[in-house]
Amino acid sequence: MITQSEIATEKIRDQIVRGDVAPGTHLQENPLSQQLGMSRTPIRTALSSLAQEGLLEYVAKRGYRVKEFTVNEIVDAYYVRATLEGMACRLVAEKGLDRWTRNKLSKCVEEGEIITAKAAEDDFDGPAWRRMNNTFHRTIVEAAESPFLKRQIDQIVFIPLATLFVVANWGGRVNAENIGRAQVDHINILDALERGESSRAEARMREHLENTARLIRDYYERSQEMDEATEDLSVA
């Protein structure tokens, strides 16, 4: 059964990811407790968890605030992650995909089909996609059975995964094409793993994550252009 702290963590995370809470904003336990309708204890646990994920940072005597990252930091993290998870795919393909891992990844792909179909109809379930996407990537990393590789990925994985949901949305509306492309990538990665094609599996994973890095850069540049256009209109 999901706990109150887990519910709080997911809801606060979603607010940060959607951009409802701006970077640098201080998060206080009392307002969040009232907003989410729960006691301060699960809120406190949620804030601590999000700090461990890298989305929040603790400031002495001020509490937690939403961490600020430059677009270059996020994009760089994605390219590093692409290389590391590509290596994980190669290891899994070389040693062979066991039944448990195959079933878990197949279930993720099936869930992804349902989510992308709804996204095409303007009914995107962000939390469901995040859970599925996290499970897909985490399952591959764990199946590689490389503790060192897993530790390296754990150090950078949270920020890029969260940013993906900003990229998935343009002006508050879901970009179904981006979600659909990510789903096709998952299908191709699983196919390469099932066939034991290590080089292809590695390449598909790297391409998948590098494409997301490019989407992040593109999203940032578009946002900058929109801000500049707004400033021009205000002057005119």
C-alpha beads as a LAMMPS data file, in Angstrom:
LAMMPS data file: protein, C-alpha beads

236 atoms
235 bonds

1 atom types
1 bond types

-500.0 500.0 xlo xhi
-500.0 500.0 ylo yhi
-500.0 500.0 zlo zhi

Masses

1 110.0

Atoms # bond

1 1 1 0.000 0.000 0.000
2 1 1 1.293 3.447 -0.918
3 1 1 2.121 5.607 2.104
4 1 1 1.164 9.215 2.815
5 1 1 4.779 10.286 2.406
6 1 1 4.954 8.602 -1.009
7 1 1 1.762 10.364 -2.078
8 1 1 3.172 13.682 -0.872
9 1 1 6.471 13.045 -2.645
10 1 1 4.734 12.351 -5.953
11 1 1 2.433 15.365 -5.730
12 1 1 5.190 17.807 -4.779
13 1 1 7.488 16.336 -7.429
14 1 1 4.793 16.796 -10.071
15 1 1 4.366 20.450 -9.075
16 1 1 8.096 21.035 -9.476
17 1 1 8.318 19.142 -12.757
18 1 1 5.319 20.911 -14.299
19 1 1 6.870 24.246 -13.415
20 1 1 4.079 25.146 -10.987
21 1 1 6.799 25.819 -8.408
22 1 1 9.625 27.940 -9.771
23 1 1 13.322 27.147 -9.179
24 1 1 14.560 28.887 -6.043
25 1 1 11.147 28.760 -4.346
26 1 1 11.231 27.877 -0.646
27 1 1 8.824 25.093 0.326
28 1 1 7.291 25.276 3.789
29 1 1 5.763 22.339 5.650
30 1 1 2.643 24.123 6.935
31 1 1 1.337 25.441 3.578
32 1 1 2.053 22.090 1.912
33 1 1 0.320 20.264 4.749
34 1 1 -2.808 22.365 4.244
35 1 1 -2.654 22.117 0.466
36 1 1 -2.293 18.326 0.405
37 1 1 -4.582 17.677 3.352
38 1 1 -2.153 15.685 5.480
39 1 1 0.002 16.145 8.565
40 1 1 3.474 17.687 8.533
41 1 1 5.221 14.349 9.144
42 1 1 4.727 12.871 5.637
43 1 1 5.433 16.324 4.158
44 1 1 8.750 16.451 6.001
45 1 1 9.640 12.972 4.742
46 1 1 8.647 13.927 1.191
47 1 1 10.836 17.029 1.208
48 1 1 13.777 14.992 2.456
49 1 1 13.217 12.409 -0.293
50 1 1 13.068 15.073 -2.997
51 1 1 16.297 16.573 -1.666
52 1 1 17.938 13.154 -2.034
53 1 1 16.638 13.013 -5.612
54 1 1 18.313 16.342 -6.286
55 1 1 15.169 18.370 -6.928
56 1 1 15.402 20.279 -3.633
57 1 1 18.262 21.634 -1.563
58 1 1 18.336 22.372 2.151
59 1 1 19.174 25.899 3.288
60 1 1 20.034 26.418 6.956
61 1 1 17.275 28.228 8.884
62 1 1 15.221 28.527 5.680
63 1 1 14.293 24.928 4.964
64 1 1 14.045 23.356 1.530
65 1 1 13.968 25.193 -1.779
66 1 1 13.612 24.065 -5.374
67 1 1 17.068 23.585 -6.818
68 1 1 18.106 25.603 -9.854
69 1 1 19.910 23.950 -12.759
70 1 1 21.236 25.468 -15.943
71 1 1 20.164 23.941 -19.234
72 1 1 23.808 23.046 -19.918
73 1 1 23.999 21.058 -16.677
74 1 1 20.840 19.154 -17.539
75 1 1 21.865 18.437 -21.132
76 1 1 25.355 17.349 -20.067
77 1 1 23.839 15.007 -17.486
78 1 1 21.662 13.440 -20.170
79 1 1 24.603 12.758 -22.484
80 1 1 26.545 11.127 -19.651
81 1 1 23.489 9.086 -18.743
82 1 1 23.074 8.052 -22.386
83 1 1 26.575 6.577 -22.403
84 1 1 26.148 4.781 -19.079
85 1 1 22.708 3.312 -19.799
86 1 1 23.927 2.342 -23.252
87 1 1 26.630 0.298 -21.516
88 1 1 23.968 -1.262 -19.292
89 1 1 22.009 -2.338 -22.373
90 1 1 25.118 -3.900 -23.887
91 1 1 25.789 -5.900 -20.720
92 1 1 22.192 -7.153 -20.538
93 1 1 22.160 -8.176 -24.203
94 1 1 25.519 -9.953 -23.917
95 1 1 24.517 -12.073 -20.929
96 1 1 21.001 -12.688 -22.213
97 1 1 17.600 -11.391 -21.137
98 1 1 16.113 -13.514 -18.358
99 1 1 12.383 -14.241 -18.230
100 1 1 11.651 -11.948 -15.272
101 1 1 13.367 -8.950 -16.881
102 1 1 11.746 -9.624 -20.249
103 1 1 8.293 -9.790 -18.675
104 1 1 8.822 -6.595 -16.700
105 1 1 10.070 -4.660 -19.730
106 1 1 7.256 -6.052 -21.877
107 1 1 4.728 -4.863 -19.316
108 1 1 6.273 -1.395 -19.443
109 1 1 5.919 -1.345 -23.220
110 1 1 2.288 -2.447 -22.951
111 1 1 1.561 0.298 -20.429
112 1 1 3.344 2.771 -22.679
113 1 1 1.048 1.889 -25.575
114 1 1 -2.005 2.742 -23.476
115 1 1 -0.508 5.999 -22.222
116 1 1 0.601 7.175 -25.676
117 1 1 -2.804 6.358 -27.149
118 1 1 -4.425 8.574 -24.526
119 1 1 -1.806 11.283 -25.078
120 1 1 -2.760 11.364 -28.757
121 1 1 -6.296 12.159 -27.602
122 1 1 -5.038 14.964 -25.351
123 1 1 -5.406 12.846 -22.204
124 1 1 -1.803 12.345 -21.060
125 1 1 -1.280 10.667 -17.672
126 1 1 2.043 12.158 -16.579
127 1 1 2.442 10.256 -13.279
128 1 1 1.670 6.930 -15.007
129 1 1 4.228 7.652 -17.725
130 1 1 6.860 8.611 -15.174
131 1 1 6.333 5.413 -13.170
132 1 1 6.476 3.276 -16.300
133 1 1 9.503 5.097 -17.696
134 1 1 11.379 4.896 -14.402
135 1 1 10.620 1.173 -14.159
136 1 1 11.775 0.534 -17.736
137 1 1 15.132 2.250 -17.296
138 1 1 15.707 1.000 -13.750
139 1 1 14.955 -2.602 -14.745
140 1 1 17.627 -2.505 -17.449
141 1 1 20.209 -0.975 -15.109
142 1 1 19.523 -3.588 -12.434
143 1 1 19.601 -6.423 -14.982
144 1 1 23.124 -5.358 -15.993
145 1 1 24.242 -6.533 -12.523
146 1 1 27.019 -3.956 -12.295
147 1 1 26.997 -2.214 -8.888
148 1 1 29.594 0.334 -9.999
149 1 1 27.646 1.264 -13.136
150 1 1 24.429 1.514 -11.131
151 1 1 26.049 3.880 -8.615
152 1 1 27.257 6.155 -11.398
153 1 1 23.803 6.283 -12.984
154 1 1 22.116 6.916 -9.631
155 1 1 24.197 10.071 -9.200
156 1 1 22.731 11.745 -12.283
157 1 1 19.418 10.073 -13.064
158 1 1 16.857 12.077 -11.100
159 1 1 17.236 15.521 -12.638
160 1 1 17.024 14.407 -16.288
161 1 1 14.071 12.100 -15.597
162 1 1 12.173 14.960 -14.009
163 1 1 13.015 17.348 -16.812
164 1 1 11.553 14.971 -19.375
165 1 1 8.067 15.999 -18.283
166 1 1 8.810 19.632 -18.994
167 1 1 9.941 18.621 -22.471
168 1 1 6.802 16.536 -22.945
169 1 1 4.687 19.645 -22.533
170 1 1 4.641 22.740 -24.714
171 1 1 2.806 25.684 -23.205
172 1 1 0.942 23.383 -20.834
173 1 1 -0.148 21.024 -23.622
174 1 1 1.292 17.555 -24.099
175 1 1 3.379 17.002 -27.206
176 1 1 2.045 13.580 -28.199
177 1 1 4.732 13.252 -30.875
178 1 1 7.518 13.395 -28.280
179 1 1 5.790 10.814 -26.097
180 1 1 5.135 8.569 -29.085
181 1 1 8.777 8.759 -30.158
182 1 1 9.938 7.760 -26.678
183 1 1 7.542 4.799 -26.750
184 1 1 8.922 3.616 -30.111
185 1 1 12.425 3.896 -28.650
186 1 1 11.414 1.621 -25.769
187 1 1 10.025 -0.930 -28.224
188 1 1 13.251 -0.912 -30.264
189 1 1 15.434 -1.199 -27.165
190 1 1 13.468 -4.197 -25.904
191 1 1 13.604 -5.846 -29.328
192 1 1 17.399 -5.496 -29.445
193 1 1 17.725 -6.927 -25.938
194 1 1 15.485 -9.891 -26.770
195 1 1 17.561 -10.650 -29.868
196 1 1 20.817 -10.359 -27.935
197 1 1 22.068 -7.643 -30.281
198 1 1 24.391 -5.856 -27.874
199 1 1 25.696 -3.150 -30.224
200 1 1 22.198 -2.308 -31.432
201 1 1 20.795 -2.276 -27.892
202 1 1 23.532 0.101 -26.764
203 1 1 23.037 2.364 -29.776
204 1 1 19.254 2.495 -29.385
205 1 1 19.492 3.479 -25.715
206 1 1 22.090 6.153 -26.410
207 1 1 20.007 7.532 -29.254
208 1 1 16.911 7.509 -27.032
209 1 1 18.490 9.591 -24.269
210 1 1 20.508 11.847 -26.566
211 1 1 17.297 12.697 -28.404
212 1 1 15.793 13.774 -25.082
213 1 1 18.833 15.984 -24.478
214 1 1 18.208 17.655 -27.826
215 1 1 14.533 18.130 -26.936
216 1 1 15.566 19.828 -23.705
217 1 1 17.879 22.179 -25.583
218 1 1 15.171 22.894 -28.157
219 1 1 12.583 23.514 -25.433
220 1 1 14.910 25.953 -23.697
221 1 1 15.662 27.853 -26.904
222 1 1 11.964 28.067 -27.778
223 1 1 11.184 29.333 -24.294
224 1 1 13.856 32.005 -24.649
225 1 1 12.412 33.091 -27.997
226 1 1 8.925 33.316 -26.476
227 1 1 10.232 35.408 -23.576
228 1 1 12.016 37.765 -25.972
229 1 1 8.895 38.073 -28.130
230 1 1 6.841 38.913 -25.047
231 1 1 9.339 41.595 -24.060
232 1 1 9.222 43.068 -27.582
233 1 1 5.424 43.214 -27.439
234 1 1 5.493 44.928 -24.057
235 1 1 7.874 47.571 -25.408
236 1 1 5.869 48.099 -28.605

Bonds

1 1 1 2
2 1 2 3
3 1 3 4
4 1 4 5
5 1 5 6
6 1 6 7
7 1 7 8
8 1 8 9
9 1 9 10
10 1 10 11
11 1 11 12
12 1 12 13
13 1 13 14
14 1 14 15
15 1 15 16
16 1 16 17
17 1 17 18
18 1 18 19
19 1 19 20
20 1 20 21
21 1 21 22
22 1 22 23
23 1 23 24
24 1 24 25
25 1 25 26
26 1 26 27
27 1 27 28
28 1 28 29
29 1 29 30
30 1 30 31
31 1 31 32
32 1 32 33
33 1 33 34
34 1 34 35
35 1 35 36
36 1 36 37
37 1 37 38
38 1 38 39
39 1 39 40
40 1 40 41
41 1 41 42
42 1 42 43
43 1 43 44
44 1 44 45
45 1 45 46
46 1 46 47
47 1 47 48
48 1 48 49
49 1 49 50
50 1 50 51
51 1 51 52
52 1 52 53
53 1 53 54
54 1 54 55
55 1 55 56
56 1 56 57
57 1 57 58
58 1 58 59
59 1 59 60
60 1 60 61
61 1 61 62
62 1 62 63
63 1 63 64
64 1 64 65
65 1 65 66
66 1 66 67
67 1 67 68
68 1 68 69
69 1 69 70
70 1 70 71
71 1 71 72
72 1 72 73
73 1 73 74
74 1 74 75
75 1 75 76
76 1 76 77
77 1 77 78
78 1 78 79
79 1 79 80
80 1 80 81
81 1 81 82
82 1 82 83
83 1 83 84
84 1 84 85
85 1 85 86
86 1 86 87
87 1 87 88
88 1 88 89
89 1 89 90
90 1 90 91
91 1 91 92
92 1 92 93
93 1 93 94
94 1 94 95
95 1 95 96
96 1 96 97
97 1 97 98
98 1 98 99
99 1 99 100
100 1 100 101
101 1 101 102
102 1 102 103
103 1 103 104
104 1 104 105
105 1 105 106
106 1 106 107
107 1 107 108
108 1 108 109
109 1 109 110
110 1 110 111
111 1 111 112
112 1 112 113
113 1 113 114
114 1 114 115
115 1 115 116
116 1 116 117
117 1 117 118
118 1 118 119
119 1 119 120
120 1 120 121
121 1 121 122
122 1 122 123
123 1 123 124
124 1 124 125
125 1 125 126
126 1 126 127
127 1 127 128
128 1 128 129
129 1 129 130
130 1 130 131
131 1 131 132
132 1 132 133
133 1 133 134
134 1 134 135
135 1 135 136
136 1 136 137
137 1 137 138
138 1 138 139
139 1 139 140
140 1 140 141
141 1 141 142
142 1 142 143
143 1 143 144
144 1 144 145
145 1 145 146
146 1 146 147
147 1 147 148
148 1 148 149
149 1 149 150
150 1 150 151
151 1 151 152
152 1 152 153
153 1 153 154
154 1 154 155
155 1 155 156
156 1 156 157
157 1 157 158
158 1 158 159
159 1 159 160
160 1 160 161
161 1 161 162
162 1 162 163
163 1 163 164
164 1 164 165
165 1 165 166
166 1 166 167
167 1 167 168
168 1 168 169
169 1 169 170
170 1 170 171
171 1 171 172
172 1 172 173
173 1 173 174
174 1 174 175
175 1 175 176
176 1 176 177
177 1 177 178
178 1 178 179
179 1 179 180
180 1 180 181
181 1 181 182
182 1 182 183
183 1 183 184
184 1 184 185
185 1 185 186
186 1 186 187
187 1 187 188
188 1 188 189
189 1 189 190
190 1 190 191
191 1 191 192
192 1 192 193
193 1 193 194
194 1 194 195
195 1 195 196
196 1 196 197
197 1 197 198
198 1 198 199
199 1 199 200
200 1 200 201
201 1 201 202
202 1 202 203
203 1 203 204
204 1 204 205
205 1 205 206
206 1 206 207
207 1 207 208
208 1 208 209
209 1 209 210
210 1 210 211
211 1 211 212
212 1 212 213
213 1 213 214
214 1 214 215
215 1 215 216
216 1 216 217
217 1 217 218
218 1 218 219
219 1 219 220
220 1 220 221
221 1 221 222
222 1 222 223
223 1 223 224
224 1 224 225
225 1 225 226
226 1 226 227
227 1 227 228
228 1 228 229
229 1 229 230
230 1 230 231
231 1 231 232
232 1 232 233
233 1 233 234
234 1 234 235
235 1 235 236
